[in-house]
Amino acid sequence: MENEKITIAYVMQKIDQIMEGTTALREGIAMLEHLDEGAAIAAGNMVEAREKTNQQMLALLNKIIEKLEIN
């Protein structure tokens, strides 16, 4: 994307991609009940880390939208 302009549509597409990941997240959480305690804790930690990453990505994408709307 080096020479392409970032558009609001592109940013919204990225936000949609993050939101679509919630289905996989729900499926992963449902699978936790079948794991032993140690594996469930590890999987839970991975889910938590992914959610934090998604939150940070959404915050960044929102800032990009704000900048695009100003210009």
CHARMM-style PDB file with segment names, atoms N, HN, CA, C and O in Angstrom:
ATOM      1  N   MET     1       0.800  -1.185   0.000  1.00  0.00      PROA
ATOM      2  CA  MET     1       0.000   0.000   0.000  1.00  0.00      PROA
ATOM      3  C   MET     1       0.846   1.253   0.000  1.00  0.00      PROA
ATOM      4  O   MET     1       0.342   2.335   0.301  1.00  0.00      PROA
ATOM      5  N   GLU     2       2.074   1.138  -0.319  1.00  0.00      PROA
ATOM      6  HN  GLU     2       2.484   0.259  -0.564  1.00  0.00      PROA
ATOM      7  CA  GLU     2       3.018   2.237  -0.222  1.00  0.00      PROA
ATOM      8  C   GLU     2       2.584   3.467  -1.018  1.00  0.00      PROA
ATOM      9  O   GLU     2       2.649   4.583  -0.502  1.00  0.00      PROA
ATOM     10  N   ASN     3       2.144   3.286  -2.260  1.00  0.00      PROA
ATOM     11  HN  ASN     3       2.092   2.379  -2.679  1.00  0.00      PROA
ATOM     12  CA  ASN     3       1.793   4.418  -3.102  1.00  0.00      PROA
ATOM     13  C   ASN     3       0.295   4.683  -3.166  1.00  0.00      PROA
ATOM     14  O   ASN     3      -0.140   5.593  -3.871  1.00  0.00      PROA
ATOM     15  N   GLU     4      -0.500   3.900  -2.440  1.00  0.00      PROA
ATOM     16  HN  GLU     4      -0.147   3.161  -1.867  1.00  0.00      PROA
ATOM     17  CA  GLU     4      -1.942   4.068  -2.464  1.00  0.00      PROA
ATOM     18  C   GLU     4      -2.383   4.939  -1.298  1.00  0.00      PROA
ATOM     19  O   GLU     4      -1.762   4.943  -0.236  1.00  0.00      PROA
ATOM     20  N   LYS     5      -3.458   5.673  -1.513  1.00  0.00      PROA
ATOM     21  HN  LYS     5      -3.963   5.670  -2.376  1.00  0.00      PROA
ATOM     22  CA  LYS     5      -4.026   6.470  -0.440  1.00  0.00      PROA
ATOM     23  C   LYS     5      -4.924   5.577   0.409  1.00  0.00      PROA
ATOM     24  O   LYS     5      -5.646   4.727  -0.111  1.00  0.00      PROA
ATOM     25  N   ILE     6      -4.867   5.779   1.703  1.00  0.00      PROA
ATOM     26  HN  ILE     6      -4.280   6.469   2.126  1.00  0.00      PROA
ATOM     27  CA  ILE     6      -5.763   5.065   2.596  1.00  0.00      PROA
ATOM     28  C   ILE     6      -7.090   5.809   2.598  1.00  0.00      PROA
ATOM     29  O   ILE     6      -7.128   7.023   2.798  1.00  0.00      PROA
ATOM     30  N   THR     7      -8.163   5.088   2.377  1.00  0.00      PROA
ATOM     31  HN  THR     7      -8.132   4.102   2.214  1.00  0.00      PROA
ATOM     32  CA  THR     7      -9.484   5.692   2.347  1.00  0.00      PROA
ATOM     33  C   THR     7     -10.299   5.232   3.552  1.00  0.00      PROA
ATOM     34  O   THR     7      -9.959   4.255   4.220  1.00  0.00      PROA
ATOM     35  N   ILE     8     -11.374   5.955   3.810  1.00  0.00      PROA
ATOM     36  HN  ILE     8     -11.650   6.749   3.268  1.00  0.00      PROA
ATOM     37  CA  ILE     8     -12.264   5.545   4.897  1.00  0.00      PROA
ATOM     38  C   ILE     8     -12.845   4.172   4.588  1.00  0.00      PROA
ATOM     39  O   ILE     8     -13.019   3.360   5.496  1.00  0.00      PROA
ATOM     40  N   ALA     9     -13.148   3.902   3.330  1.00  0.00      PROA
ATOM     41  HN  ALA     9     -13.007   4.562   2.592  1.00  0.00      PROA
ATOM     42  CA  ALA     9     -13.688   2.591   2.946  1.00  0.00      PROA
ATOM     43  C   ALA     9     -12.701   1.473   3.282  1.00  0.00      PROA
ATOM     44  O   ALA     9     -13.100   0.413   3.766  1.00  0.00      PROA
ATOM     45  N   TYR    10     -11.430   1.707   3.029  1.00  0.00      PROA
ATOM     46  HN  TYR    10     -11.106   2.568   2.636  1.00  0.00      PROA
ATOM     47  CA  TYR    10     -10.402   0.713   3.346  1.00  0.00      PROA
ATOM     48  C   TYR    10     -10.345   0.466   4.853  1.00  0.00      PROA
ATOM     49  O   TYR    10     -10.272  -0.678   5.301  1.00  0.00      PROA
ATOM     50  N   VAL    11     -10.379   1.545   5.624  1.00  0.00      PROA
ATOM     51  HN  VAL    11     -10.438   2.474   5.260  1.00  0.00      PROA
ATOM     52  CA  VAL    11     -10.320   1.416   7.078  1.00  0.00      PROA
ATOM     53  C   VAL    11     -11.557   0.677   7.590  1.00  0.00      PROA
ATOM     54  O   VAL    11     -11.453  -0.174   8.474  1.00  0.00      PROA
ATOM     55  N   MET    12     -12.716   1.001   7.040  1.00  0.00      PROA
ATOM     56  HN  MET    12     -12.801   1.693   6.323  1.00  0.00      PROA
ATOM     57  CA  MET    12     -13.945   0.327   7.456  1.00  0.00      PROA
ATOM     58  C   MET    12     -13.893  -1.165   7.120  1.00  0.00      PROA
ATOM     59  O   MET    12     -14.405  -1.990   7.876  1.00  0.00      PROA
ATOM     60  N   GLN    13     -13.278  -1.510   5.992  1.00  0.00      PROA
ATOM     61  HN  GLN    13     -12.862  -0.840   5.377  1.00  0.00      PROA
ATOM     62  CA  GLN    13     -13.104  -2.912   5.624  1.00  0.00      PROA
ATOM     63  C   GLN    13     -12.243  -3.630   6.663  1.00  0.00      PROA
ATOM     64  O   GLN    13     -12.541  -4.763   7.040  1.00  0.00      PROA
ATOM     65  N   LYS    14     -11.194  -2.985   7.119  1.00  0.00      PROA
ATOM     66  HN  LYS    14     -10.952  -2.065   6.813  1.00  0.00      PROA
ATOM     67  CA  LYS    14     -10.326  -3.575   8.136  1.00  0.00      PROA
ATOM     68  C   LYS    14     -11.075  -3.755   9.462  1.00  0.00      PROA
ATOM     69  O   LYS    14     -10.905  -4.765  10.145  1.00  0.00      PROA
ATOM     70  N   ILE    15     -11.896  -2.777   9.814  1.00  0.00      PROA
ATOM     71  HN  ILE    15     -12.033  -1.957   9.259  1.00  0.00      PROA
ATOM     72  CA  ILE    15     -12.701  -2.893  11.032  1.00  0.00      PROA
ATOM     73  C   ILE    15     -13.662  -4.073  10.897  1.00  0.00      PROA
ATOM     74  O   ILE    15     -13.825  -4.851  11.837  1.00  0.00      PROA
ATOM     75  N   ASP    16     -14.293  -4.207   9.738  1.00  0.00      PROA
ATOM     76  HN  ASP    16     -14.160  -3.575   8.975  1.00  0.00      PROA
ATOM     77  CA  ASP    16     -15.196  -5.346   9.500  1.00  0.00      PROA
ATOM     78  C   ASP    16     -14.466  -6.674   9.645  1.00  0.00      PROA
ATOM     79  O   ASP    16     -15.015  -7.626  10.199  1.00  0.00      PROA
ATOM     80  N   GLN    17     -13.233  -6.746   9.152  1.00  0.00      PROA
ATOM     81  HN  GLN    17     -12.786  -5.972   8.702  1.00  0.00      PROA
ATOM     82  CA  GLN    17     -12.450  -7.975   9.267  1.00  0.00      PROA
ATOM     83  C   GLN    17     -12.196  -8.320  10.732  1.00  0.00      PROA
ATOM     84  O   GLN    17     -12.263  -9.488  11.116  1.00  0.00      PROA
ATOM     85  N   ILE    18     -11.908  -7.324  11.538  1.00  0.00      PROA
ATOM     86  HN  ILE    18     -11.853  -6.376  11.226  1.00  0.00      PROA
ATOM     87  CA  ILE    18     -11.684  -7.564  12.963  1.00  0.00      PROA
ATOM     88  C   ILE    18     -12.976  -8.060  13.604  1.00  0.00      PROA
ATOM     89  O   ILE    18     -12.960  -8.998  14.401  1.00  0.00      PROA
ATOM     90  N   MET    19     -14.090  -7.430  13.255  1.00  0.00      PROA
ATOM     91  HN  MET    19     -14.104  -6.668  12.607  1.00  0.00      PROA
ATOM     92  CA  MET    19     -15.369  -7.805  13.846  1.00  0.00      PROA
ATOM     93  C   MET    19     -15.789  -9.221  13.432  1.00  0.00      PROA
ATOM     94  O   MET    19     -16.421  -9.931  14.213  1.00  0.00      PROA
ATOM     95  N   GLU    20     -15.440  -9.633  12.206  1.00  0.00      PROA
ATOM     96  HN  GLU    20     -14.926  -9.056  11.571  1.00  0.00      PROA
ATOM     97  CA  GLU    20     -15.762 -10.985  11.750  1.00  0.00      PROA
ATOM     98  C   GLU    20     -15.018 -12.036  12.563  1.00  0.00      PROA
ATOM     99  O   GLU    20     -15.455 -13.184  12.637  1.00  0.00      PROA
ATOM    100  N   GLY    21     -13.919 -11.663  13.162  1.00  0.00      PROA
ATOM    101  HN  GLY    21     -13.564 -10.730  13.101  1.00  0.00      PROA
ATOM    102  CA  GLY    21     -13.139 -12.591  13.963  1.00  0.00      PROA
ATOM    103  C   GLY    21     -13.834 -13.008  15.248  1.00  0.00      PROA
ATOM    104  O   GLY    21     -13.380 -13.934  15.921  1.00  0.00      PROA
ATOM    105  N   THR    22     -14.920 -12.347  15.597  1.00  0.00      PROA
ATOM    106  HN  THR    22     -15.289 -11.595  15.050  1.00  0.00      PROA
ATOM    107  CA  THR    22     -15.617 -12.698  16.836  1.00  0.00      PROA
ATOM    108  C   THR    22     -16.246 -14.074  16.758  1.00  0.00      PROA
ATOM    109  O   THR    22     -16.405 -14.730  17.788  1.00  0.00      PROA
ATOM    110  N   THR    23     -16.607 -14.531  15.574  1.00  0.00      PROA
ATOM    111  HN  THR    23     -16.477 -13.998  14.738  1.00  0.00      PROA
ATOM    112  CA  THR    23     -17.170 -15.877  15.425  1.00  0.00      PROA
ATOM    113  C   THR    23     -16.137 -16.913  15.818  1.00  0.00      PROA
ATOM    114  O   THR    23     -16.440 -17.841  16.568  1.00  0.00      PROA
ATOM    115  N   ALA    24     -14.931 -16.767  15.323  1.00  0.00      PROA
ATOM    116  HN  ALA    24     -14.685 -16.013  14.713  1.00  0.00      PROA
ATOM    117  CA  ALA    24     -13.856 -17.699  15.677  1.00  0.00      PROA
ATOM    118  C   ALA    24     -13.557 -17.620  17.163  1.00  0.00      PROA
ATOM    119  O   ALA    24     -13.248 -18.631  17.794  1.00  0.00      PROA
ATOM    120  N   LEU    25     -13.649 -16.424  17.722  1.00  0.00      PROA
ATOM    121  HN  LEU    25     -13.900 -15.602  17.209  1.00  0.00      PROA
ATOM    122  CA  LEU    25     -13.406 -16.237  19.147  1.00  0.00      PROA
ATOM    123  C   LEU    25     -14.443 -16.996  19.973  1.00  0.00      PROA
ATOM    124  O   LEU    25     -14.100 -17.680  20.937  1.00  0.00      PROA
ATOM    125  N   ARG    26     -15.694 -16.873  19.593  1.00  0.00      PROA
ATOM    126  HN  ARG    26     -15.973 -16.317  18.810  1.00  0.00      PROA
ATOM    127  CA  ARG    26     -16.762 -17.592  20.310  1.00  0.00      PROA
ATOM    128  C   ARG    26     -16.567 -19.097  20.221  1.00  0.00      PROA
ATOM    129  O   ARG    26     -16.756 -19.812  21.205  1.00  0.00      PROA
ATOM    130  N   GLU    27     -16.191 -19.571  19.054  1.00  0.00      PROA
ATOM    131  HN  GLU    27     -16.037 -18.990  18.255  1.00  0.00      PROA
ATOM    132  CA  GLU    27     -15.948 -21.012  18.890  1.00  0.00      PROA
ATOM    133  C   GLU    27     -14.788 -21.462  19.775  1.00  0.00      PROA
ATOM    134  O   GLU    27     -14.838 -22.533  20.380  1.00  0.00      PROA
ATOM    135  N   GLY    28     -13.757 -20.645  19.844  1.00  0.00      PROA
ATOM    136  HN  GLY    28     -13.717 -19.776  19.352  1.00  0.00      PROA
ATOM    137  CA  GLY    28     -12.605 -20.967  20.685  1.00  0.00      PROA
ATOM    138  C   GLY    28     -12.968 -21.009  22.155  1.00  0.00      PROA
ATOM    139  O   GLY    28     -12.507 -21.881  22.892  1.00  0.00      PROA
ATOM    140  N   ILE    29     -13.788 -20.073  22.579  1.00  0.00      PROA
ATOM    141  HN  ILE    29     -14.163 -19.364  21.981  1.00  0.00      PROA
ATOM    142  CA  ILE    29     -14.223 -20.058  23.974  1.00  0.00      PROA
ATOM    143  C   ILE    29     -15.057 -21.296  24.286  1.00  0.00      PROA
ATOM    144  O   ILE    29     -14.925 -21.879  25.362  1.00  0.00      PROA
ATOM    145  N   ALA    30     -15.899 -21.691  23.369  1.00  0.00      PROA
ATOM    146  HN  ALA    30     -16.007 -21.218  22.495  1.00  0.00      PROA
ATOM    147  CA  ALA    30     -16.714 -22.890  23.570  1.00  0.00      PROA
ATOM    148  C   ALA    30     -15.844 -24.135  23.715  1.00  0.00      PROA
ATOM    149  O   ALA    30     -16.198 -25.062  24.444  1.00  0.00      PROA
ATOM    150  N   MET    31     -14.724 -24.157  23.033  1.00  0.00      PROA
ATOM    151  HN  MET    31     -14.436 -23.404  22.441  1.00  0.00      PROA
ATOM    152  CA  MET    31     -13.826 -25.312  23.097  1.00  0.00      PROA
ATOM    153  C   MET    31     -13.079 -25.389  24.430  1.00  0.00      PROA
ATOM    154  O   MET    31     -12.570 -26.451  24.789  1.00  0.00      PROA
ATOM    155  N   LEU    32     -13.009 -24.283  25.162  1.00  0.00      PROA
ATOM    156  HN  LEU    32     -13.423 -23.421  24.870  1.00  0.00      PROA
ATOM    157  CA  LEU    32     -12.272 -24.265  26.425  1.00  0.00      PROA
ATOM    158  C   LEU    32     -12.828 -25.265  27.432  1.00  0.00      PROA
ATOM    159  O   LEU    32     -12.085 -25.807  28.249  1.00  0.00      PROA
ATOM    160  N   GLU    33     -14.124 -25.507  27.374  1.00  0.00      PROA
ATOM    161  HN  GLU    33     -14.728 -25.067  26.710  1.00  0.00      PROA
ATOM    162  CA  GLU    33     -14.727 -26.423  28.342  1.00  0.00      PROA
ATOM    163  C   GLU    33     -14.237 -27.856  28.182  1.00  0.00      PROA
ATOM    164  O   GLU    33     -14.400 -28.668  29.093  1.00  0.00      PROA
ATOM    165  N   HSD    34     -13.646 -28.173  27.050  1.00  0.00      PROA
ATOM    166  HN  HSD    34     -13.514 -27.513  26.310  1.00  0.00      PROA
ATOM    167  CA  HSD    34     -13.164 -29.531  26.786  1.00  0.00      PROA
ATOM    168  C   HSD    34     -11.684 -29.714  27.116  1.00  0.00      PROA
ATOM    169  O   HSD    34     -11.140 -30.806  26.950  1.00  0.00      PROA
ATOM    170  N   LEU    35     -11.037 -28.657  27.577  1.00  0.00      PROA
ATOM    171  HN  LEU    35     -11.479 -27.770  27.711  1.00  0.00      PROA
ATOM    172  CA  LEU    35      -9.603 -28.714  27.866  1.00  0.00      PROA
ATOM    173  C   LEU    35      -9.366 -28.908  29.361  1.00  0.00      PROA
ATOM    174  O   LEU    35     -10.214 -28.577  30.190  1.00  0.00      PROA
ATOM    175  N   ASP    36      -8.192 -29.453  29.687  1.00  0.00      PROA
ATOM    176  HN  ASP    36      -7.503 -29.723  29.014  1.00  0.00      PROA
ATOM    177  CA  ASP    36      -7.841 -29.526  31.102  1.00  0.00      PROA
ATOM    178  C   ASP    36      -7.526 -28.109  31.591  1.00  0.00      PROA
ATOM    179  O   ASP    36      -7.407 -27.185  30.786  1.00  0.00      PROA
ATOM    180  N   GLU    37      -7.394 -27.942  32.883  1.00  0.00      PROA
ATOM    181  HN  GLU    37      -7.491 -28.693  33.537  1.00  0.00      PROA
ATOM    182  CA  GLU    37      -7.266 -26.603  33.474  1.00  0.00      PROA
ATOM    183  C   GLU    37      -6.079 -25.818  32.924  1.00  0.00      PROA
ATOM    184  O   GLU    37      -6.217 -24.641  32.590  1.00  0.00      PROA
ATOM    185  N   GLY    38      -4.915 -26.460  32.826  1.00  0.00      PROA
ATOM    186  HN  GLY    38      -4.803 -27.416  33.097  1.00  0.00      PROA
ATOM    187  CA  GLY    38      -3.716 -25.765  32.332  1.00  0.00      PROA
ATOM    188  C   GLY    38      -3.875 -25.311  30.899  1.00  0.00      PROA
ATOM    189  O   GLY    38      -3.515 -24.185  30.554  1.00  0.00      PROA
ATOM    190  N   ALA    39      -4.415 -26.188  30.058  1.00  0.00      PROA
ATOM    191  HN  ALA    39      -4.707 -27.103  30.339  1.00  0.00      PROA
ATOM    192  CA  ALA    39      -4.613 -25.831  28.654  1.00  0.00      PROA
ATOM    193  C   ALA    39      -5.679 -24.750  28.512  1.00  0.00      PROA
ATOM    194  O   ALA    39      -5.565 -23.867  27.663  1.00  0.00      PROA
ATOM    195  N   ALA    40      -6.712 -24.821  29.345  1.00  0.00      PROA
ATOM    196  HN  ALA    40      -6.805 -25.538  30.036  1.00  0.00      PROA
ATOM    197  CA  ALA    40      -7.767 -23.814  29.288  1.00  0.00      PROA
ATOM    198  C   ALA    40      -7.230 -22.441  29.691  1.00  0.00      PROA
ATOM    199  O   ALA    40      -7.591 -21.429  29.090  1.00  0.00      PROA
ATOM    200  N   ILE    41      -6.377 -22.409  30.700  1.00  0.00      PROA
ATOM    201  HN  ILE    41      -6.084 -23.231  31.189  1.00  0.00      PROA
ATOM    202  CA  ILE    41      -5.777 -21.137  31.127  1.00  0.00      PROA
ATOM    203  C   ILE    41      -4.894 -20.580  30.012  1.00  0.00      PROA
ATOM    204  O   ILE    41      -4.944 -19.386  29.718  1.00  0.00      PROA
ATOM    205  N   ALA    42      -4.099 -21.428  29.402  1.00  0.00      PROA
ATOM    206  HN  ALA    42      -4.058 -22.398  29.641  1.00  0.00      PROA
ATOM    207  CA  ALA    42      -3.227 -20.987  28.310  1.00  0.00      PROA
ATOM    208  C   ALA    42      -4.056 -20.460  27.140  1.00  0.00      PROA
ATOM    209  O   ALA    42      -3.747 -19.411  26.575  1.00  0.00      PROA
ATOM    210  N   ALA    43      -5.098 -21.184  26.786  1.00  0.00      PROA
ATOM    211  HN  ALA    43      -5.349 -22.036  27.246  1.00  0.00      PROA
ATOM    212  CA  ALA    43      -5.956 -20.749  25.683  1.00  0.00      PROA
ATOM    213  C   ALA    43      -6.658 -19.448  26.039  1.00  0.00      PROA
ATOM    214  O   ALA    43      -6.795 -18.563  25.195  1.00  0.00      PROA
ATOM    215  N   GLY    44      -7.100 -19.329  27.281  1.00  0.00      PROA
ATOM    216  HN  GLY    44      -6.989 -20.048  27.967  1.00  0.00      PROA
ATOM    217  CA  GLY    44      -7.737 -18.096  27.729  1.00  0.00      PROA
ATOM    218  C   GLY    44      -6.795 -16.908  27.646  1.00  0.00      PROA
ATOM    219  O   GLY    44      -7.202 -15.809  27.269  1.00  0.00      PROA
ATOM    220  N   ASN    45      -5.537 -17.130  27.998  1.00  0.00      PROA
ATOM    221  HN  ASN    45      -5.206 -18.023  28.304  1.00  0.00      PROA
ATOM    222  CA  ASN    45      -4.528 -16.069  27.896  1.00  0.00      PROA
ATOM    223  C   ASN    45      -4.321 -15.639  26.448  1.00  0.00      PROA
ATOM    224  O   ASN    45      -4.145 -14.455  26.160  1.00  0.00      PROA
ATOM    225  N   MET    46      -4.343 -16.613  25.540  1.00  0.00      PROA
ATOM    226  HN  MET    46      -4.486 -17.575  25.774  1.00  0.00      PROA
ATOM    227  CA  MET    46      -4.190 -16.297  24.122  1.00  0.00      PROA
ATOM    228  C   MET    46      -5.382 -15.475  23.628  1.00  0.00      PROA
ATOM    229  O   MET    46      -5.213 -14.512  22.880  1.00  0.00      PROA
ATOM    230  N   VAL    47      -6.576 -15.859  24.047  1.00  0.00      PROA
ATOM    231  HN  VAL    47      -6.713 -16.642  24.654  1.00  0.00      PROA
ATOM    232  CA  VAL    47      -7.779 -15.128  23.647  1.00  0.00      PROA
ATOM    233  C   VAL    47      -7.715 -13.693  24.184  1.00  0.00      PROA
ATOM    234  O   VAL    47      -8.038 -12.743  23.471  1.00  0.00      PROA
ATOM    235  N   GLU    48      -7.303 -13.549  25.423  1.00  0.00      PROA
ATOM    236  HN  GLU    48      -7.041 -14.321  26.002  1.00  0.00      PROA
ATOM    237  CA  GLU    48      -7.194 -12.220  26.030  1.00  0.00      PROA
ATOM    238  C   GLU    48      -6.178 -11.362  25.279  1.00  0.00      PROA
ATOM    239  O   GLU    48      -6.428 -10.182  25.035  1.00  0.00      PROA
ATOM    240  N   ALA    49      -5.047 -11.935  24.913  1.00  0.00      PROA
ATOM    241  HN  ALA    49      -4.843 -12.894  25.110  1.00  0.00      PROA
ATOM    242  CA  ALA    49      -4.023 -11.195  24.175  1.00  0.00      PROA
ATOM    243  C   ALA    49      -4.549 -10.768  22.805  1.00  0.00      PROA
ATOM    244  O   ALA    49      -4.298  -9.649  22.359  1.00  0.00      PROA
ATOM    245  N   ARG    50      -5.272 -11.658  22.148  1.00  0.00      PROA
ATOM    246  HN  ARG    50      -5.476 -12.568  22.510  1.00  0.00      PROA
ATOM    247  CA  ARG    50      -5.828 -11.318  20.834  1.00  0.00      PROA
ATOM    248  C   ARG    50      -6.839 -10.186  20.956  1.00  0.00      PROA
ATOM    249  O   ARG    50      -6.866  -9.276  20.127  1.00  0.00      PROA
ATOM    250  N   GLU    51      -7.670 -10.248  21.992  1.00  0.00      PROA
ATOM    251  HN  GLU    51      -7.648 -10.987  22.665  1.00  0.00      PROA
ATOM    252  CA  GLU    51      -8.668  -9.198  22.190  1.00  0.00      PROA
ATOM    253  C   GLU    51      -7.996  -7.850  22.443  1.00  0.00      PROA
ATOM    254  O   GLU    51      -8.458  -6.829  21.933  1.00  0.00      PROA
ATOM    255  N   LYS    52      -6.926  -7.831  23.213  1.00  0.00      PROA
ATOM    256  HN  LYS    52      -6.551  -8.661  23.627  1.00  0.00      PROA
ATOM    257  CA  LYS    52      -6.190  -6.582  23.454  1.00  0.00      PROA
ATOM    258  C   LYS    52      -5.619  -6.041  22.147  1.00  0.00      PROA
ATOM    259  O   LYS    52      -5.660  -4.836  21.894  1.00  0.00      PROA
ATOM    260  N   THR    53      -5.087  -6.935  21.322  1.00  0.00      PROA
ATOM    261  HN  THR    53      -5.053  -7.913  21.528  1.00  0.00      PROA
ATOM    262  CA  THR    53      -4.548  -6.522  20.027  1.00  0.00      PROA
ATOM    263  C   THR    53      -5.655  -5.939  19.159  1.00  0.00      PROA
ATOM    264  O   THR    53      -5.465  -4.905  18.518  1.00  0.00      PROA
ATOM    265  N   ASN    54      -6.813  -6.601  19.137  1.00  0.00      PROA
ATOM    266  HN  ASN    54      -6.967  -7.440  19.658  1.00  0.00      PROA
ATOM    267  CA  ASN    54      -7.940  -6.090  18.351  1.00  0.00      PROA
ATOM    268  C   ASN    54      -8.372  -4.716  18.840  1.00  0.00      PROA
ATOM    269  O   ASN    54      -8.676  -3.841  18.029  1.00  0.00      PROA
ATOM    270  N   GLN    55      -8.405  -4.514  20.148  1.00  0.00      PROA
ATOM    271  HN  GLN    55      -8.159  -5.225  20.807  1.00  0.00      PROA
ATOM    272  CA  GLN    55      -8.785  -3.220  20.699  1.00  0.00      PROA
ATOM    273  C   GLN    55      -7.801  -2.137  20.275  1.00  0.00      PROA
ATOM    274  O   GLN    55      -8.202  -1.020  19.949  1.00  0.00      PROA
ATOM    275  N   GLN    56      -6.526  -2.467  20.279  1.00  0.00      PROA
ATOM    276  HN  GLN    56      -6.200  -3.375  20.543  1.00  0.00      PROA
ATOM    277  CA  GLN    56      -5.507  -1.502  19.866  1.00  0.00      PROA
ATOM    278  C   GLN    56      -5.626  -1.196  18.371  1.00  0.00      PROA
ATOM    279  O   GLN    56      -5.470  -0.049  17.953  1.00  0.00      PROA
ATOM    280  N   MET    57      -5.901  -2.220  17.576  1.00  0.00      PROA
ATOM    281  HN  MET    57      -6.028  -3.152  17.915  1.00  0.00      PROA
ATOM    282  CA  MET    57      -6.077  -2.011  16.132  1.00  0.00      PROA
ATOM    283  C   MET    57      -7.295  -1.128  15.862  1.00  0.00      PROA
ATOM    284  O   MET    57      -7.240  -0.231  15.021  1.00  0.00      PROA
ATOM    285  N   LEU    58      -8.387  -1.382  16.571  1.00  0.00      PROA
ATOM    286  HN  LEU    58      -8.431  -2.111  17.254  1.00  0.00      PROA
ATOM    287  CA  LEU    58      -9.581  -0.566  16.388  1.00  0.00      PROA
ATOM    288  C   LEU    58      -9.320   0.890  16.780  1.00  0.00      PROA
ATOM    289  O   LEU    58      -9.788   1.805  16.103  1.00  0.00      PROA
ATOM    290  N   ALA    59      -8.586   1.106  17.853  1.00  0.00      PROA
ATOM    291  HN  ALA    59      -8.205   0.363  18.403  1.00  0.00      PROA
ATOM    292  CA  ALA    59      -8.249   2.469  18.268  1.00  0.00      PROA
ATOM    293  C   ALA    59      -7.413   3.160  17.189  1.00  0.00      PROA
ATOM    294  O   ALA    59      -7.652   4.324  16.868  1.00  0.00      PROA
ATOM    295  N   LEU    60      -6.440   2.448  16.635  1.00  0.00      PROA
ATOM    296  HN  LEU    60      -6.246   1.502  16.896  1.00  0.00      PROA
ATOM    297  CA  LEU    60      -5.610   3.003  15.572  1.00  0.00      PROA
ATOM    298  C   LEU    60      -6.445   3.324  14.333  1.00  0.00      PROA
ATOM    299  O   LEU    60      -6.310   4.398  13.747  1.00  0.00      PROA
ATOM    300  N   LEU    61      -7.299   2.397  13.943  1.00  0.00      PROA
ATOM    301  HN  LEU    61      -7.408   1.524  14.419  1.00  0.00      PROA
ATOM    302  CA  LEU    61      -8.138   2.619  12.768  1.00  0.00      PROA
ATOM    303  C   LEU    61      -9.087   3.797  12.982  1.00  0.00      PROA
ATOM    304  O   LEU    61      -9.351   4.555  12.049  1.00  0.00      PROA
ATOM    305  N   ASN    62      -9.596   3.954  14.192  1.00  0.00      PROA
ATOM    306  HN  ASN    62      -9.381   3.338  14.950  1.00  0.00      PROA
ATOM    307  CA  ASN    62     -10.453   5.106  14.484  1.00  0.00      PROA
ATOM    308  C   ASN    62      -9.680   6.414  14.366  1.00  0.00      PROA
ATOM    309  O   ASN    62     -10.217   7.405  13.872  1.00  0.00      PROA
ATOM    310  N   LYS    63      -8.430   6.428  14.810  1.00  0.00      PROA
ATOM    311  HN  LYS    63      -7.994   5.623  15.211  1.00  0.00      PROA
ATOM    312  CA  LYS    63      -7.602   7.627  14.670  1.00  0.00      PROA
ATOM    313  C   LYS    63      -7.360   7.941  13.195  1.00  0.00      PROA
ATOM    314  O   LYS    63      -7.367   9.104  12.790  1.00  0.00      PROA
ATOM    315  N   ILE    64      -7.147   6.899  12.399  1.00  0.00      PROA
ATOM    316  HN  ILE    64      -7.141   5.954  12.728  1.00  0.00      PROA
ATOM    317  CA  ILE    64      -6.941   7.109  10.961  1.00  0.00      PROA
ATOM    318  C   ILE    64      -8.191   7.720  10.339  1.00  0.00      PROA
ATOM    319  O   ILE    64      -8.102   8.643   9.529  1.00  0.00      PROA
ATOM    320  N   ILE    65      -9.365   7.199  10.723  1.00  0.00      PROA
ATOM    321  HN  ILE    65      -9.437   6.449  11.381  1.00  0.00      PROA
ATOM    322  CA  ILE    65     -10.611   7.753  10.197  1.00  0.00      PROA
ATOM    323  C   ILE    65     -10.743   9.227  10.571  1.00  0.00      PROA
ATOM    324  O   ILE    65     -11.106  10.056   9.737  1.00  0.00      PROA
ATOM    325  N   GLU    66     -10.448   9.544  11.822  1.00  0.00      PROA
ATOM    326  HN  GLU    66     -10.153   8.870  12.499  1.00  0.00      PROA
ATOM    327  CA  GLU    66     -10.528  10.946  12.267  1.00  0.00      PROA
ATOM    328  C   GLU    66      -9.633  11.842  11.413  1.00  0.00      PROA
ATOM    329  O   GLU    66     -10.042  12.926  10.997  1.00  0.00      PROA
ATOM    330  N   LYS    67      -8.412  11.380  11.156  1.00  0.00      PROA
ATOM    331  HN  LYS    67      -8.080  10.499  11.493  1.00  0.00      PROA
ATOM    332  CA  LYS    67      -7.475  12.179  10.345  1.00  0.00      PROA
ATOM    333  C   LYS    67      -7.984  12.323   8.914  1.00  0.00      PROA
ATOM    334  O   LYS    67      -7.867  13.394   8.318  1.00  0.00      PROA
ATOM    335  N   LEU    68      -8.547  11.251   8.361  1.00  0.00      PROA
ATOM    336  HN  LEU    68      -8.642  10.381   8.845  1.00  0.00      PROA
ATOM    337  CA  LEU    68      -9.052  11.303   7.003  1.00  0.00      PROA
ATOM    338  C   LEU    68     -10.240  12.263   6.900  1.00  0.00      PROA
ATOM    339  O   LEU    68     -10.396  12.966   5.901  1.00  0.00      PROA
ATOM    340  N   GLU    69     -11.067  12.284   7.935  1.00  0.00      PROA
ATOM    341  HN  GLU    69     -10.940  11.714   8.746  1.00  0.00      PROA
ATOM    342  CA  GLU    69     -12.235  13.163   7.911  1.00  0.00      PROA
ATOM    343  C   GLU    69     -11.829  14.631   8.037  1.00  0.00      PROA
ATOM    344  O   GLU    69     -12.513  15.507   7.507  1.00  0.00      PROA
ATOM    345  N   ILE    70     -10.727  14.905   8.730  1.00  0.00      PROA
ATOM    346  HN  ILE    70     -10.172  14.193   9.161  1.00  0.00      PROA
ATOM    347  CA  ILE    70     -10.243  16.281   8.875  1.00  0.00      PROA
ATOM    348  C   ILE    70      -9.716  16.806   7.551  1.00  0.00      PROA
ATOM    349  O   ILE    70      -9.929  17.967   7.203  1.00  0.00      PROA
ATOM    350  N   ASN    71      -9.022  15.937   6.811  1.00  0.00      PROA
ATOM    351  HN  ASN    71      -8.850  14.994   7.094  1.00  0.00      PROA
ATOM    352  CA  ASN    71      -8.415  16.353   5.542  1.00  0.00      PROA
ATOM    353  C   ASN    71      -9.400  16.310   4.465  1.00  0.00      PROA
ATOM    354  OT1 ASN    71      -9.077  16.626   3.320  1.00  0.00      PROA
TER     355      ASN     71
END
